[in-house]
């Protein structure tokens, strides 16, 4: 079963495996929060690097201290498969960012939600279930609707968004822009996960 877990060093081993897979693809890892770290620390997949990232990700939900900043609070989660490890522990299969507001750049390009699923875990429904859980979580946090975007030529991502209730507003440049009503979420209730 797919769940969203608060980033936690207890999940470091499977997080590092998932991130290494995503890094090999050579593209931006949507939903990872790596950009919040100094550039030379972004791909430190050691336990120490994981601990630094966890600290930064957990702090990102707080409103920016500078009232002039257009940064928005963001709740980061690790997408996990419950009981996926041989010992019954959750396995990190991806990452997800739920932005609790929109600035102009997010409105045009990235939306409220960004996520990535590691290649070896794709095709199993994790992206669809993680998006549904993010929609439900957004509703719990008081957001009425979410903007979710994808590249115009990413048909798999477009299908995931549409199956999750996304209604296409338009295509701006290379981005499809969808809105999802959080009150219509049919996501299953997430199971308890480490750190939640």
C-alpha positions in Angstrom: 0.0 0.0 0.0 1.3 3.5 -0.9 1.5 6.1 1.8 3.1 9.5 2.4 5.7 9.5 5.2 7.3 12.5 6.9 11.0 12.5 5.9 12.8 10.5 8.5 16.4 9.3 8.8 15.0 5.9 9.8 14.1 5.5 6.1 17.5 6.6 4.9 18.6 3.3 3.3 15.7 3.0 0.9 15.5 6.8 0.4 19.2 6.7 -0.8 18.4 3.8 -3.2 15.4 5.7 -4.7 17.4 8.9 -5.0 20.3 7.2 -6.7 17.9 5.8 -9.3 16.4 9.2 -9.9 19.8 10.8 -10.1 20.9 8.4 -12.8 18.0 9.7 -15.0 19.8 13.0 -15.1 16.6 15.1 -14.8 15.3 17.4 -12.0 13.8 15.3 -9.2 10.4 17.0 -8.7 9.3 17.0 -5.1 12.7 16.1 -3.6 13.5 19.5 -2.0 17.2 19.0 -2.9 17.3 22.6 -4.2 17.0 23.8 -0.6 20.5 22.5 0.1 23.8 24.0 -1.0 24.7 22.7 -4.4 27.6 20.6 -3.1 25.4 18.8 -0.6 22.4 18.0 -2.9 23.5 14.4 -3.8 25.0 13.4 -0.5 23.1 10.1 0.0 25.0 9.2 3.1 23.2 9.0 6.5 24.7 12.4 7.3 23.5 13.9 4.1 20.0 12.4 4.6 19.9 13.9 8.2 20.8 17.4 6.8 18.1 17.1 4.1 15.5 15.8 6.6 16.1 18.9 8.8 15.7 21.3 5.9 12.6 19.5 4.6 10.9 19.5 7.9 11.6 23.3 8.4 10.2 24.1 4.9 6.6 24.0 6.1 7.1 27.1 8.2 6.2 30.5 6.6 9.2 32.4 5.3 10.7 34.7 8.0 11.1 37.5 5.4 7.7 39.1 4.8 8.9 40.3 1.4 9.8 36.7 0.3 7.6 35.1 -2.3 8.6 31.6 -1.0 5.7 29.5 0.0 5.5 27.0 2.8 5.9 23.4 1.6 5.1 20.1 3.2 7.5 17.4 1.9 6.8 13.7 2.1 8.5 10.5 1.0 6.3 8.2 -0.9 6.6 4.8 0.7 5.3 1.3 0.0 4.1 0.0 3.4 5.7 -3.3 4.3 7.8 -3.3 1.2 11.0 -4.4 2.9 11.7 -8.0 3.8 11.5 -7.0 7.5 8.1 -5.4 6.9 9.4 -1.8 7.1 8.2 0.8 4.6 10.3 1.3 1.5 10.8 4.8 0.0 9.7 4.6 -3.7 9.6 8.4 -4.4 9.3 11.9 -3.1 6.5 14.5 -3.0 6.2 18.2 -2.3 2.8 19.8 -1.3 3.1 23.6 -1.6 0.7 25.4 0.6 0.4 28.4 -1.6 1.4 29.7 -5.1 3.7 32.5 -6.1 3.8 33.7 -9.7 6.3 31.2 -10.9 4.5 28.2 -9.3 1.2 29.5 -10.8 2.7 29.4 -14.3 5.0 26.4 -14.1 5.0 24.0 -11.1 1.7 24.2 -9.2 1.0 23.0 -5.7 2.3 19.5 -6.1 5.6 18.0 -7.4 6.5 14.4 -7.2 8.9 11.7 -8.6 8.7 8.0 -8.4 12.0 5.9 -8.7 12.2 4.1 -12.0 12.1 0.6 -10.5 8.8 1.4 -8.7 6.9 2.9 -11.7 4.0 1.3 -13.3 2.6 0.0 -10.0 0.2 2.9 -9.2 2.4 4.7 -6.7 2.2 8.0 -8.5 -1.7 7.9 -8.7 -2.0 6.9 -5.1 0.5 9.5 -3.9 -1.3 12.3 -5.8 -4.6 11.2 -4.3 -3.1 11.3 -0.8 -1.6 14.7 -1.5 -5.1 16.0 -2.6 -6.6 14.6 0.6 -3.9 16.1 2.7 -4.3 19.5 1.0 -8.0 19.4 1.8 -7.1 18.7 5.5 -4.9 21.7 5.4 -7.7 24.0 4.1 -6.8 24.2 0.4 -10.0 24.0 -1.8 -8.2 23.1 -5.0 -4.8 22.3 -6.2 -2.9 23.2 -9.4 -0.9 20.3 -10.8 1.2 20.6 -13.9 3.2 18.4 -16.2 5.2 18.8 -19.4 2.9 18.9 -22.4 4.5 15.8 -23.9 4.5 13.7 -20.7 1.4 11.7 -21.5 1.9 9.3 -18.5 1.9 12.2 -16.0 -1.1 13.8 -17.7 -3.0 10.5 -17.4 -2.1 10.3 -13.7 -3.3 13.8 -13.1 -6.5 13.3 -15.1 -7.3 10.0 -13.3 -6.8 11.9 -10.1 -9.6 14.4 -10.9 -7.4 16.9 -12.8 -9.4 19.3 -15.1 -7.2 20.8 -17.8 -7.3 24.6 -17.6 -4.8 25.3 -20.4 -1.3 24.7 -21.8 1.2 27.5 -21.1 4.4 27.2 -23.0 5.4 23.6 -22.5 3.2 23.0 -19.4 -0.2 21.5 -19.0 -2.0 23.1 -16.1 -4.7 21.1 -14.2 -6.9 21.9 -11.2 -8.1 19.3 -8.8 -11.0 20.0 -6.3 -9.8 18.7 -2.9 -13.4 18.1 -1.7 -13.8 15.4 -4.4 -10.8 13.4 -3.1 -11.5 9.7 -3.0 -8.1 8.8 -1.6 -7.9 6.0 0.9 -7.1 7.0 4.4 -3.3 6.9 4.7 -1.9 4.3 7.1 0.3 5.6 9.9 3.9 5.9 8.8 7.2 6.8 10.6 7.3 10.4 11.8 3.6 11.2 11.2 
